[in-house]
C-alpha cells in the first residue's frame, strides 16, 4: 500500500510543531528514508501502520509522547482530539478518579487514572480532596495514571500547600510562541485543604506517565511527598493532536516541562522513587508508613478509636 501522503503529512507536522526543531527535521528525514526503502509498503492496515511509524518516530530520542495514533472512530478533520469523544470517555471513567476513600486508621486514599482538564473535572477533584481533608495521612495513587492536564495537577497540588505563599510547581516552554507558561498553587480552592504538613505518599509504577509524573516530581522536588514504587515512564514533552487520515492522528509534542527547583524534567529518565518497591508492593509499603505516622499522634479522647484502627490495619499488613 502507498503511504506517501500520510508520511508527508506527518513530516510536515514534525517540521512545524515538534518542540526541538532540529530533531523534528531529523525524524522527518528518517520517515522519508523508511518510506523510500519500502518499509511500509507491505502494511495494509492503519493500526499496523501506526505502530510501525511510532517505532520510527521514537527511534531518535525516545520521546514517548511522539506517536502516530490509530483511531477506531473516524477522526474529525477540524478537531483531531475529538472533544466530544473525550468528554464521553472521561464521564464514563469517573473523570479520572477511580477510587476515593478513608482507609482504616484515618488514612486517605485517592486512586487516579488520568488528570482531566479542570474546567471539565474540577468539581470532581474538589469532591475527592474534600473527602480526604481531615485524614492524618494521604496515599495518592498514580500507578495507572497516564497523565493529562497540568492545570488539574496544579489544582490538586494546591490542596497540599498553604494559601499564604503560592508555590511555583512547574513551567512549560512552548515552541510555537517561544513563551513559557508557569503553573502555581492557587490562593483559593473550594473546600478545606489537606494542608502543608501532613504526610503524603505518591504511588508510582513503570506505567505512570506525563502529567502523573509531573505531580510526583512537583511534590518530590518541593519535599512535600514521599514517592513510593517504581521509576516512572519518562514523558515530559506535552503537545497536540493533528489530523493524518480518517483513522490516523499524530501526537506531536510542542512543549517541554521545566521544573523550577531543579531546572530540569523527567523526560527519558522518569521520576525516581524515594522508596523503591514493585508496583504491587507500593501500596502496602506506603499504607504501613502512613499507619505508623498515625500511631505517633496519640490515642487520647477521639483518637483512641483511630489508633485502634491503625494498629489493627498495620497488623493485617504484616
C-alpha positions as CSV (number, residue, x, y, z in Angstrom):
1,X,0.0,0.0,0.0
2,X,1.2,3.5,-0.8
3,X,1.5,5.5,2.5
4,X,3.3,8.5,0.9
5,X,0.5,11.1,1.6
6,X,0.3,10.1,5.3
7,X,4.1,10.1,5.8
8,X,4.4,13.5,4.1
9,X,1.6,15.0,6.2
10,X,3.3,13.7,9.3
11,X,6.7,15.0,8.2
12,X,5.2,18.5,7.7
13,X,3.7,18.4,11.2
14,X,7.0,17.4,12.7
15,X,8.8,20.2,11.0
16,X,6.3,22.8,12.0
17,X,5.4,21.7,15.5
18,X,8.0,19.5,17.2
19,X,9.4,21.2,20.3
20,X,13.0,20.5,19.2
21,X,13.1,21.8,15.6
22,X,16.4,20.1,14.6
23,X,15.2,16.8,15.9
24,X,11.9,17.2,14.1
25,X,13.7,17.6,10.8
26,X,15.9,14.6,11.6
27,X,12.9,12.4,12.4
28,X,11.1,13.5,9.2
29,X,14.1,12.5,7.1
30,X,14.1,9.1,8.8
31,X,10.5,8.6,7.9
32,X,11.1,9.6,4.3
33,X,14.0,7.2,4.0
34,X,12.0,4.4,5.5
35,X,9.2,5.1,3.1
36,X,11.6,5.1,0.1
37,X,13.1,1.9,1.3
38,X,9.7,0.2,1.2
39,X,9.5,-0.3,5.0
40,X,5.8,0.4,5.0
41,X,4.8,-1.0,1.6
42,X,3.6,-4.3,2.9
43,X,1.5,-2.8,5.6
44,X,-2.2,-2.8,4.7
45,X,-4.0,-1.5,7.8
46,X,-4.0,1.8,9.7
47,X,-3.4,0.1,13.0
48,X,-0.2,-1.7,11.9
49,X,1.0,1.3,10.0
50,X,0.6,3.5,13.1
51,X,2.6,1.0,15.2
52,X,5.4,0.8,12.7
53,X,5.6,4.6,12.3
54,X,5.5,5.2,16.0
55,X,8.6,3.0,16.4
56,X,10.4,5.0,13.8
57,X,9.2,8.3,15.3
58,X,10.7,7.4,18.7
59,X,13.9,6.0,17.3
60,X,15.9,9.2,17.5
61,X,15.4,10.5,21.1
62,X,12.8,8.0,22.6
63,X,10.1,10.7,23.1
64,X,7.1,8.6,24.2
65,X,4.7,11.4,23.6
66,X,5.6,11.4,19.9
67,X,3.5,8.9,18.1
68,X,1.0,8.1,15.3
69,X,-2.3,7.0,16.8
70,X,-4.9,4.7,15.2
71,X,-8.5,5.6,16.0
72,X,-11.3,3.2,15.6
73,X,-13.7,6.1,15.4
74,X,-13.3,8.5,12.4
75,X,-11.0,11.4,13.2
76,X,-12.7,14.8,12.8
77,X,-10.6,16.9,10.4
78,X,-11.2,20.1,12.3
79,X,-10.9,18.5,15.8
80,X,-8.3,15.7,15.8
81,X,-8.5,15.4,19.6
82,X,-12.3,14.8,19.2
83,X,-13.5,16.8,22.1
84,X,-17.0,15.1,22.1
85,X,-15.4,11.6,22.4
86,X,-13.0,12.9,25.0
87,X,-15.9,14.2,27.1
88,X,-17.8,11.0,26.8
89,X,-14.8,8.9,27.7
90,X,-13.9,10.9,30.8
91,X,-17.5,11.0,32.1
92,X,-17.6,7.2,31.9
93,X,-14.3,6.8,33.8
94,X,-15.1,8.9,36.9
95,X,-13.3,11.9,35.4
96,X,-10.0,10.1,36.2
97,X,-10.9,9.4,39.9
98,X,-11.3,5.7,40.2
99,X,-11.4,5.4,44.0
100,X,-11.5,7.9,46.9
101,X,-11.9,6.7,50.5
102,X,-10.9,7.0,54.1
103,X,-9.0,3.8,55.0
104,X,-8.9,2.3,58.5
105,X,-6.6,4.4,60.7
106,X,-7.8,7.7,59.2
107,X,-5.6,7.5,56.1
108,X,-6.9,9.0,52.9
109,X,-6.6,7.2,49.6
110,X,-7.1,8.5,46.1
111,X,-6.7,6.3,43.0
112,X,-6.4,8.2,39.7
113,X,-6.2,7.0,36.1
114,X,-5.9,10.4,34.4
115,X,-5.9,14.1,35.1
116,X,-8.7,15.7,33.1
117,X,-9.0,19.4,32.4
118,X,-10.1,21.3,35.5
119,X,-12.8,23.1,33.5
120,X,-14.3,19.7,32.9
121,X,-13.5,17.8,36.1
122,X,-12.5,20.4,38.7
123,X,-15.7,19.7,40.8
124,X,-14.7,16.0,41.0
125,X,-11.2,16.9,42.2
126,X,-12.7,19.2,44.8
127,X,-15.0,16.4,46.0
128,X,-12.1,14.0,46.2
129,X,-9.9,16.4,48.1
130,X,-12.8,17.4,50.5
131,X,-13.3,13.7,51.4
132,X,-9.7,13.2,52.5
133,X,-9.1,16.7,54.0
134,X,-9.4,15.5,57.6
135,X,-7.4,12.3,57.3
136,X,-4.0,12.2,59.1
137,X,-2.0,11.0,56.0
138,X,-2.7,10.5,52.3
139,X,-1.8,7.8,49.8
140,X,-2.1,9.3,46.3
141,X,-2.1,6.5,43.7
142,X,-0.8,7.3,40.1
143,X,0.3,3.8,39.3
144,X,-2.3,3.6,36.5
145,X,-2.4,7.3,35.6
146,X,-1.4,8.1,32.0
147,X,-1.3,11.9,32.5
148,X,-3.4,14.8,31.4
149,X,-3.8,18.4,32.2
150,X,-1.1,20.4,34.1
151,X,-4.0,22.7,35.2
152,X,-5.5,19.7,37.1
153,X,-2.2,18.9,38.6
154,X,-1.9,22.5,39.9
155,X,-5.4,22.3,41.3
156,X,-4.8,19.1,43.2
157,X,-1.4,20.3,44.5
158,X,-3.0,23.5,45.7
159,X,-4.6,21.4,48.5
160,X,-1.2,20.3,49.7
161,X,0.3,23.7,50.4
162,X,-0.6,26.7,52.5
163,X,-2.6,29.5,50.9
164,X,-0.4,32.3,52.3
165,X,2.5,31.8,49.9
166,X,1.9,30.5,46.3
167,X,4.3,27.7,45.3
168,X,5.7,27.5,41.7
169,X,5.1,23.9,40.7
170,X,6.1,23.6,37.0
171,X,6.7,25.5,33.8
172,X,6.1,24.6,30.2
173,X,8.0,26.1,27.3
174,X,6.1,26.2,24.0
175,X,7.9,26.3,20.7
176,X,5.1,28.0,18.7
177,X,5.1,31.1,20.8
178,X,8.6,31.0,22.3
179,X,6.8,31.5,25.6
180,X,6.9,29.8,29.0
181,X,3.7,29.2,31.0
182,X,4.1,28.9,34.7
183,X,1.9,26.8,37.0
184,X,1.5,27.8,40.6
185,X,-0.6,26.7,43.6
186,X,-3.8,28.6,43.8
187,X,-4.5,31.2,46.5
188,X,-8.0,29.9,46.9
189,X,-9.6,26.4,46.5
190,X,-13.1,25.3,47.2
191,X,-13.4,23.3,50.4
192,X,-10.8,22.6,53.1
193,X,-7.2,22.0,52.2
194,X,-5.3,18.8,53.2
195,X,-2.6,21.2,54.4
196,X,1.1,21.7,54.1
197,X,2.4,19.4,56.8
198,X,0.6,16.1,56.9
199,X,2.5,13.2,55.1
200,X,1.7,12.3,51.5
201,X,2.8,9.1,49.8
202,X,2.6,9.1,46.0
203,X,2.5,5.6,44.5
204,X,4.2,5.1,41.1
205,X,4.8,2.4,38.6
206,X,6.7,2.0,35.3
207,X,3.3,2.9,33.6
208,X,3.0,6.3,35.3
209,X,3.3,8.9,32.6
210,X,3.3,12.5,31.7
211,X,1.1,14.7,33.9
212,X,1.1,12.0,36.6
213,X,4.9,12.1,36.6
214,X,4.6,15.9,36.9
215,X,2.5,15.6,40.1
216,X,5.1,13.2,41.6
217,X,8.0,15.4,40.5
218,X,6.4,18.6,41.6
219,X,5.8,17.3,45.1
220,X,9.1,15.4,45.4
221,X,11.2,18.5,44.4
222,X,9.3,20.6,46.9
223,X,9.9,18.0,49.7
224,X,6.1,17.7,50.0
225,X,5.6,14.0,49.3
226,X,7.4,10.6,49.5
227,X,7.4,8.7,46.2
228,X,6.9,5.0,46.7
229,X,7.1,2.4,43.9
230,X,8.8,2.2,40.6
231,X,10.7,4.6,38.4
232,X,8.1,6.2,36.1
233,X,7.9,6.0,32.3
234,X,9.6,9.3,31.4
235,X,7.5,11.7,29.3
236,X,7.8,15.4,29.9
237,X,7.0,16.9,26.5
238,X,3.3,17.8,26.0
239,X,1.7,18.6,22.7
240,X,-1.3,18.5,20.5
241,X,-3.1,16.2,18.1
242,X,-3.1,16.6,14.3
243,X,-5.1,15.0,11.5
244,X,-3.2,12.5,9.3
245,X,-6.1,10.4,7.9
246,X,-9.6,9.3,8.5
247,X,-8.4,6.9,11.2
248,X,-5.0,8.3,12.0
249,X,-3.9,11.3,14.1
250,X,-0.5,12.3,15.2
251,X,0.6,13.3,18.7
252,X,3.4,15.8,18.3
253,X,5.0,17.4,21.4
254,X,5.4,21.1,21.0
255,X,6.4,22.0,24.6
256,X,8.7,20.8,27.3
257,X,8.4,20.9,31.1
258,X,10.9,22.8,33.2
259,X,10.9,22.2,36.9
260,X,11.5,25.5,38.8
261,X,13.6,23.8,41.6
262,X,16.0,21.8,39.5
263,X,15.6,23.4,36.1
264,X,15.2,20.0,34.5
265,X,12.4,17.5,33.9
266,X,11.8,13.7,33.8
267,X,11.9,13.2,30.0
268,X,13.5,9.9,29.2
269,X,14.6,9.1,32.7
270,X,11.3,9.1,34.7
271,X,10.8,10.1,38.3
272,X,12.9,8.1,40.7
273,X,11.1,6.9,43.8
274,X,12.3,7.8,47.3
275,X,11.3,4.3,48.4
276,X,11.7,1.6,45.7
277,X,9.1,-1.1,45.6
278,X,7.3,-3.1,42.9
279,X,4.0,-1.6,41.7
280,X,2.3,-4.4,43.6
281,X,4.1,-3.8,46.8
282,X,3.9,0.0,46.8
283,X,0.5,0.4,48.4
284,X,1.4,-1.8,51.4
285,X,4.7,0.0,51.9
286,X,3.0,3.4,51.8
287,X,0.0,2.5,53.9
288,X,2.2,1.0,56.5
289,X,4.2,4.2,56.8
290,X,1.0,6.2,57.0
291,X,-0.3,4.0,59.8
292,X,2.9,4.3,61.8
293,X,2.6,8.0,61.5
294,X,-1.0,7.9,62.8
295,X,0.2,5.9,65.8
296,X,2.6,8.8,66.7
297,X,-0.3,11.2,67.1
298,X,-1.5,9.7,70.4
299,X,-4.7,7.9,71.4
300,X,-6.4,10.1,73.9
301,X,-10.1,11.1,73.5
302,X,-11.3,10.9,70.0
303,X,-8.0,9.5,68.8
304,X,-8.5,6.3,70.8
305,X,-10.6,4.6,68.1
306,X,-8.4,5.8,65.3
307,X,-5.3,4.4,67.0
308,X,-7.0,1.0,67.5
309,X,-8.0,1.0,63.8
310,X,-4.4,1.8,62.8
311,X,-2.9,-0.9,65.0
312,X,-5.3,-3.5,63.5
313,X,-4.7,-2.4,59.9
314,X,-0.9,-2.4,60.5
315,X,-1.1,-5.9,61.9
316,X,-3.0,-7.1,58.8
317,X,-0.3,-5.8,56.6
318,X,2.4,-7.8,58.3
